[in-house]
Amino acid sequence: MRSYKGIIFLQKVHESAIGGHAAVHNTYKIVKPLFYCRGLKQQIKELVDTCDVRARNKSENVASQGLFQPLPVPSQYWSDISMEFIEGLPKSEGKDVILVVVDSFTELS
């Protein structure tokens, strides 16, 4: 059975400047010399998995996308266009959104 005081202790360590909302392994390395209970690593895993701050701020472990590749140069007008809505503008005649259309051929310099 889990100790209420033990869970509070783990939360305090994980949320402290020393713990820094670290991952399971790093939190375990901090807590292991200070505190012992059966299933400690599992309790830390559950705590870390439910930590909102960590979930919002952790970095993704994905491979780099690589270098940018140049886009092909269009050969004629209107063969390659991009469109985007701009929202949240001050109302003008009851409207607060505009659609911007850019022709890539005429945009090149």
N, C-alpha and C positions, 0 to 999 in steps of 0.2 A: 504494500500500500504506500502511496506517495505521501510524503510529509508536506503539509501546507507551507511550513517555514522553509523547507528545501526549495520549493517552487518559487517562492518569493525571492530567496537568495539567488537562484539562477537568473530570474528576471532582472534583478538589480545589477548583477555582474554583466549580463548581456547588454543592458541599456546604459551602463556607465561609460565614462571616457576610456577606461581600460578595455572594456569589452567591445565598445564601438559597433554594436549590432553585427558582430562578426559571424562567419559561417560556423557550422557545427564543429569542424575540426579545431579551429582557433579558439572558439569558446570553451571547448573541452580541455584544451591545453591550459587555459587560464584557470578553470575551475578544479581540475583534477588534483593539484597539490593542496587545495584549500578545503575540499569537501568530498565526502564519499557516501554513496548510497548505491544500492543494487539498481541496475538499469539507468545509471547516470547518463550515459551517452544517448540512450533512447529518449530520456526526458529532455535533454538539450536539443536533440533533433526536433522533437515536437514543439519546443519553445521557438526555435529558429524558424521552423516551417510556418508558424502562425504569427511571426513578427511583421506587422504592417510596414514599419519603417524600413526594414531590410528588403522587403518585397518591392517597395517603391524605388529604392536607391541602388539595388545591386546591379552590377554590370552584366551584360550578356556575354557568354562564352561562345562566340561565333567567329568563324574565320573571316578575315578581311575580304572585302569585296574586290580588292585589287585596284589597279590604276584605272583612271577614267579613260574611256575610249572616245575618240572624236566621232561626232555624228556625221553621217554622209551629207554632202552639200546638195540641196535640192536643185533640180534642173529647170524648174519653171514656177511661175506664180501659183500660189494656192495648192501646190502639191504636198506641202508639209506645213500644217498649222498646229498651234497649241491654243488651248482655251482655259480660262480660269475665271471663277467668280470672285469678286471682291465684295465682302459683306461688312456690315456694321458702319456704313457711311452715314453722314447726316442725311435726313430725309429730304428729297427733292421731288416735288410733285407726288408725294406719297410713297416714293420708292427709296430703298436704302441699299440696293445691291446693283452692281454692274457686271456685265460679262465682257471680259477682255479677250480678243482674238488676235493672235500674232501670226503673221505669215513668215515662216523661217527664211524664205528666199529673199524677201525684201529687207529682212532684219540683219542680214550679213553685211559686214563692212569690208 
